[in-house]
Amino acid sequence: TADAPPHVPQYWRNTNMVRTIDLSSYVVRESTAIASQNVHTEPVGEYYFPIPGGLSEHLAYIEVKEKKTDKVFEVEKVGSDSVNQTQYYKIYFDHRIDPQEKVLFIVKTAYIHELAPYPFEIAQTGRQNLIYRGNIYGNSAYYTEKQKTNVKLPTFNIIGYTQKSGSVSRNGNIITYGSFSNQEPGAFDELSIHYEFQQAILTVKGLRRDLEISHWGGNLAVEEHFNLTHDGAKLKGQFSRLEYQQTQYIHHETTMARDFSINLPAHASDVYYRDEIGNVSTSRLRNERDAKVLEFRPRYPLFGGWNYTWYHGYNVPLGDFLRYHKSGRYILNIPFVNPLHNAAFDHVQVRIILPEGASNVKVETPFPINKETHGVHKTYFD
């Protein structure tokens, strides 16, 4: 255990904490239900939630909601503790909690790059195993009277997991640790789970989205450049085309990635899919009720450690995303990314090309971004 950092006031005592770790996909999702009591002599409206330094670097998402009403509470990233290597997030409740009163809320987080293949290499049709390492106890900057941790796995084939005498049980693909009583702030006990994960682990190392507005033609032209990597267990030895042909009937059971799909706007037209060589013909456009789906197959399958780059584009009516405000300004409302199924994103760049003469440009994003720049884009007149 470790003492609470001195800059975190000990105004709270967690009476109960239930943490669920979902390892069903390559993105590790945690949901922590907390019942906390104000033990201070005055009303308090803020609560500190810690995330270990190594884990915070891979944090992709954090959200806090009141348990009963699902009301979302504001969350702010605040200072880190270099001694304990912990990053703190401050939660602002919608009202100040009176002394001895309790508040019930749920903290949801998601992390990428927290799972590691083991062994590191497998054959073309081999089985892939992953290792998850974490903390048996939930993250807390306060004393916790009672808590437990549930781990949900995507398979019943669990090779090994941390055994804690008298405090661990398993029911199918769910492992439960606890309950534990009277844990100090920052309590830690290593958790390790080794299990089978027979899915491709896809990471978009880089995505560049170009969106060009044309008032003249009432058109929004979109082009997206992808740099994709398979981060799963690497292919052992050389790729065998003969083995690939002979094992076609079990390709769906391997970690190889060969088919992809991306949802496009319902009114998308003039859709194309190309790579560095040129046009790729192994694609089709499927119509659904509220969207169009671009389904495509690369020139080669992706095994662990392999990369693939491509770009696709389309046109869409500008009126689907642009509206005119009575203040005399235009408002463009677009998704930040179009998700690639079962893929995590490392870096995304969105370039919005406005008509010449556009001024007083303001940008609002659904989450904090690293950098915003304004410049000049040169293109062809016709």
Buried (B, 14 or more C-beta within 10 A) or exposed (E): EEEBBEEBEBBBBBBBBBBBBBBBBBBBBBBBBBBBBBBBEEEBBBBBBBBBBEBBEBBBEBEBBBEEEEEEBEBEBBEBBEEBEBBBBBBEBEEEBEEEEBBEBBBBBBBBBBBEBEEEEBBBBBBBBBBBBBBBBBBBBBBBBBBBBBBBBBBEEBEEBBEEEEBBEEEEBEBBBBBBEEBBBBBBBEBEBBBBBBBBBBBBBBBBBBBBBEEEEEBBBBBBBBBBBBBBBBBBEEEEEEEBEEBEEEBEEBBBBBBBEBBBBEEBEEBEBBBEEEEBEEBEBEEEEEBBBBBBBBEEBBBBBBEBBBBBBBBBBBEBBBEEEEEEEBEBEBEEEBEBEBBBBBEBEBEBBBEEEEEEEEEEEEEEEEEEEEEEEEEEEE
